[in-house]
Amino acid sequence: MAKKGNRAPSSALTNWKYELIGIIWTLLFIVFLRVYILEPYVIPSESMVPTLLVGDHVFVARGAYDFKIPLTNISLVKVSDPQRGDVVVFDYPIQDSRDAGKFFVKRVIGIPGDSIEVRGGVPIVNGKAYVQTNVTNADAKENIKGFVLEDRNQLLREEIPGARESAHWVHRIPPSQFESLQEGIEYFKQARSKSCINVGEKDSEGHLMNEMSGYLVNEVCPTVVPENKYFVMGDNRDNSSDGRIFGFVDRSLVKGRVLFIWFSPPPGDVNPYTSGPPIIAAFKDMLPGMIRMVKDSGRLSRVGSPIR
């Protein structure tokens, strides 16, 4: 009896050690998943409508392109390169901008070595325009969950040769909806003696060209995507600050590829994702957002949708 009593504390201590080791390994596994495999992001803006709506919570494959040193953009192991058509998350490329440090989500349009230009909002890559076909309101309602197309706007199906997925949706505003569009174009032609802007170009006063007329960024002069850089655009082509504005995105700034939607609460009366860090807003809005999503069958049906 005495020997058994002496072994009990040692046995309890051993069990405690095993439990602690198990907890540590579990935490390390969670950190590994978070840093290298999947990372959650919340969509705060309309730049990727209708592919991604405001409030969509997505998982991003952090290891799709690189395994990086945590908290840095330094690659340890290169896995693959972004492809045309990939929807990617990246750090904003202009360091002295008010958007520095923020993450952006856009679609890869041009890869290193591609000859690119944009005419009327249509990308032309290596001399071939991406095919865009009109989609009716009825088709949009049937095929795009949770999205409602306004009568005055257009929805197009765009095909990118060689993309992982054959086609995706593009949202457009007809030129007739832009006020003073022609005046802006004429001013630009007189000031610059050309009818297109360079990638990332600013006017003489330092203002981005889309501040003069939203439609001017749909005319991008021919150029070649530099080595290790990418040209990206939002699917909401006339309401997106993208490569036309901030220029090319360095490969080191790419965080990963967007995989699927795991939570999709419709914005409430006040959009919490535009007033602070989206990840903090996501926690605060989790329960209210869940209630709103359950009441909205369209948004609820987006859960689990892969990003194409």
C-alpha positions, 0 to 999 in steps of 0.5 A, a space after each residue: 500500500 505504501 509503494 502505491 501511495 508513493 507512485 501516485 504523485 509521480 503518475 499525476 505529475 507525468 500526466 500533467 506533463 503529457 497534457 502540457 506537451 499536448 497543449 503546446 503541440 496543439 498551439 504550435 499546430 494552430 500557429 502553423 496553420 495560421 501562418 503557412 496554411 490558411 488565414 482569415 480575411 474580411 472584405 471591407 470594400 466593393 472593389 471585388 463585387 460581385 465575386 466578393 461582397 462587403 462583409 464576406 469572410 474568406 480563407 486565404 491559402 498562405 502557402 499557395 505561392 511561398 512559405 515565408 518567415 513569419 511577420 515578414 515578406 521574406 520567402 523561405 521556400 517558393 511553391 508556385 507563381 501567381 497565375 492570371 485570373 487568381 484572386 490574391 491578397 497583398 500588401 499595398 505597394 506604395 509605402 508613403 500612402 495612407 493605405 500603406 500597411 493595409 491588405 488589398 484583394 484583387 485579381 491578377 490580370 498580367 504576369 511578368 513579361 506580359 504586354 498589357 493595356 486597357 481599352 474601355 475597361 477591357 484588359 488586352 494581354 499579349 495583343 488579345 482582349 479578354 472576352 467579355 459577354 453580357 449577363 442578364 439580371 435574371 442570370 445574375 440572380 440565378 448564378 451569383 448568390 447574394 448579389 443584386 444587380 442594379 438596373 442601371 449597371 452591367 454584369 459581364 462574364 470575362 474569360 482569361 486564357 490559361 486561368 485556373 477557372 475558365 471565367 468570372 464575373 465583372 461588374 461595370 457602370 455604363 459610360 453614360 452614368 459618369 458625369 462630365 466624362 467627356 470633359 474630363 477626357 478632353 482635359 486629360 488629352 490637352 494636358 498630356 497629349 494622349 488618350 490613356 494613362 500609364 500604370 500608376 500614373 498621377 497628374 501634375 498636381 499629384 492627384 490620382 487620375 480616377 479623381 478627375 474622372 472615374 472612367 479615365 482609368 479604363 484607358 491604360 497605355 501599353 506597357 510590359 509587366 516587369 520581372 517579379 511584378 504583377 498587374 491586378 484589377 478589381 472585378 468591380 472595374 469602375 469602382 476599384 483602386 487597383 493596378 491602374 492607380 497604384 502600379 504593379 505589385 511586387 511578388 514579395 508583397 503577395 500574401 496568398 490566394 483566396 480560396 473560399 467564403 466561410 462567413 458572409 454577413 450582410 452589412 448592418 446599418 453601420 459597416 464596421 469593416 470600414 471604420 477600423 481594422 477588419 479583423 477586430 470588426 469581425 469579432 465584434 460583428 460575429 454574433 450580430 452578423 450571424 443573425 443578419 446572415 440567417 435572415 438573408 438566404 442569399 448571403 447564407 448561401 454564399 458560405 462555402 462558395 469557392 472563389 473563381 
